[in-house]
Amino acid sequence: MLPRLLASLLLLLFSASAWAQAVIVTGQVLNASTHEPVPFAILGIRGKSIGTAADEQGRYLLRLPSPDLRDTLIVSCVGFEPRLVPPAQLVAGQRVFQLTPQPQVLKGVTIQSRKVKPGKLGRTTDKADVRWLGGSSGKTTVDDEWGWEIGALLTPERRSTLEELHVYFTDNKYELLRFRLNLYTVKDNRPDQLLSTQDAQLICPPTRKGWLKLDLRPYNIVLDAQPVAATLQWLQSEKKNPEDKYFSIPVVRQKQPGMVERENGHAAWTIHNLLPSLYFTVLTEQK
């Protein structure tokens, strides 16, 4: 199973032959209110392995599989209303997309007024049955592999506030790696509705490996005692040398579903009986 697992992932990330007839679309995503760029917006087609992430300036490179465009493009970003772009608009040459900001509702956090206990949620060891690889194909700025997500299915035992995110990297060949933390409700062991309303990002220092952490205290993220999917979405990677570009996260086998992944921010989810080295430090309410 494991050799096929690795082989299928490498083919997915590095194969170019399947895109020989692809249409390359480039453009920019803008804030409809300010007309400024929307950094790291996600573009894709629902349920399909077609998509990417924009860069800091909202610029994107998207490979569409055929000149005969028939699918609706979805453009989205945390904090903005998703936009649907009909095929006719793409055929007509529309390449700049504007997203409308969502109203931000401030929610009070009351967990601190109750007795809480520090704890951990997720897999806290770096032991691995296999390294789950991600890599890109030689570009140093806008990259069409961005948008890929990997994460874990987790269930807090009680209402909890997230303190820090920790994730382990066995390999990291990049000068820069950037990820977005996404949180989802869970339905049928799959991520369902996006819970995240703030753009919490993990930035990896050059070629840094081992445990990396992201301070989540400024975001006041509170989870109820119900299943949640926590994912890292690949937003950006840079390396001067176009060869040998990849990173990896250790995962272990288990009997029940534990790991989720998809090729871009609007593709179908794949569920695995695996668990990645990813966990949160939390403050859990006590009775």
Secondary structure by P-SEA (a helix, b strand, c coil): caaaaaaaaaaacccccccccbbbbbbccccccccccccccccccccccccccccccccbbbbbccccccbbbbbbcccccbbbbcaaaaaacccbbbbbbcbbbbbbbcccccbbbbbcccccccccccccccccccccccccccccccbbbbbbcccccccbbbbbbccccccbbbbbbbbbbbccccccccccccbbbbbbccccccbbbbbcccccccccccbbbbbbbbcccccccccccbbbbbbbbcccccbbbccccccbbbbcccccccccbbbbbcc
